[in-house]
Amino acid sequence: MGKVVVVTSGKGGVGKTTSTAALGAALALRNEKVVLVDFDVGLRNLDLIMGAERRVVYDLVNVIQGDAKLTQALIRDKRLENLFLLPASQTRDKDALTAEGVEWVIAELKRYFDWVICDSPAGIERGATLAMRHADEAVIVTNPEVSSVRDSDRIIGLLDSKTMKAERGERMEKHLLLTRYDAVRAERGDMLKVDDVLEILSIPLLGIIPESPEVLRASNVGAPVTIADFKSAPAQAYFDAVRRLAGEDVPMSIPGNKTSLFGKIFGRRAA
């Protein structure tokens, strides 16, 4: 059975969907069979970032409401044959998702894929709670900004109370993915430092994605950065994050920070 991972955030615009695509492609490049599920009904973007927007015929809501079979709605990636997308509806709202329908879809996907990556809408509303409900693990995406970190703390509370794991009394494994990080600006006090974020959220660090124009360029051409520019610094950071997600022990480094001591300090706190 596959593993279900929800990629979530409390605040919009932190790079959650971009990270979902990058992590999914990086897993597929390891020969894992991966499906990305877009739960952002009414505001979908994952199809754009994956370059599949013109190939969407059926979506998650169609499957849940019985208008299409699951196999009809899945879109195989043009570049990686073991990477699939289940898009969200652009015309419906989140009330079109039912708890029973989501449970069935996730159970079916777990039978055929190694990884089911759920791209949650930002915030704490119905779509977000349904996206996280059946997750085995969570990746919480945040920027080094006070408001983003505070909202992520709220998401951690939901993960510990609103999921199937929480109802069974089991612990949800949570990982922090810090995006758009600039070590120089952090040193100037323009944004929070890594240790500040870790102190507030107190969850293991999965990766630090540097602020970089390569991420935006990749999104604009409809490709995850781990495919479009796999040698770039953000792509390499996502590849390392995926290795940690898969259980490998990978030393943590802070992009742009040449002081090796920090890497040693945070390496001990990595996921």
C-alpha positions, 0 to 999 in steps of 0.5 A: 500500500502506498504512503499518503502525504499531505502538503499543507500550509496555513497561509497562501502564497508560500509555495505549497503547490510548487513544492507539491509538484517538485517533490512529486517529480523528484520522487518519480525520478527515483522510479517511485510511482507517484500521484499528485492530488489537487484538493484546491477545488475552485482554485486549482493551480497544480495542473498549470505547474505540471503543464497539464492544464489543457489535458484536464477532462475529468477531475476529483469531483467528477470521480467522487460524484460518479461522473467518471472513473478514477482511471479516466480522471488521472493524467499521466505526465508527459515527461515521467511515465510513473508520475500522475495528476488527479486535478481539482475541479475549477468550476465547483466549490469545496462543498462538492467533496464528500468525506466518503468520496475522498476516503474511497479515492485515497484508498483506491490510489494507495492500491496502485501508487507508492506515493499519494501526494495531496496538495491541500488548499491553504487554511483550515477550511473543509478542503484542507481538513479533507486533504489531510484526513487520510494522510500518513505524514504531513509536509508543512510549507512555510516562509520565514515570515511571522504570519506564515509561521504562526498560521503553520502552528495552527495547521499543526494543531489540526493535524494532531486533532482532525485526522484519522491518525489522531482519531486512532490515537496515533502520532502524525509524522510532520515535516517542515519545509522552509521555502523562499529562504534568503540567508543574507536577508535573514542575517539582516533581520528582514526575515526569520532565521531557520532556528527561529522558525524551528523554535516556534514550530518544534517539528523536524526540518525536511528542507530549506528551499532558497529564494530563487528565480529558477522556481518561478521560471519553471512554474511559468513553463509548466514544469516542476523545478526538479525537472525544468532545472534539476541542477539549480539550487532549489531543485537540489534542495527538493531532491535532498528533501525527498531523500529525507522523506524517504528515510535517508540520513542527509545532512542539512545545509542552509542555502547561501550560508557559508558557515559550516557550523550552522549546517552541523547544528541544524543537521542534528535537527533534520527529519 
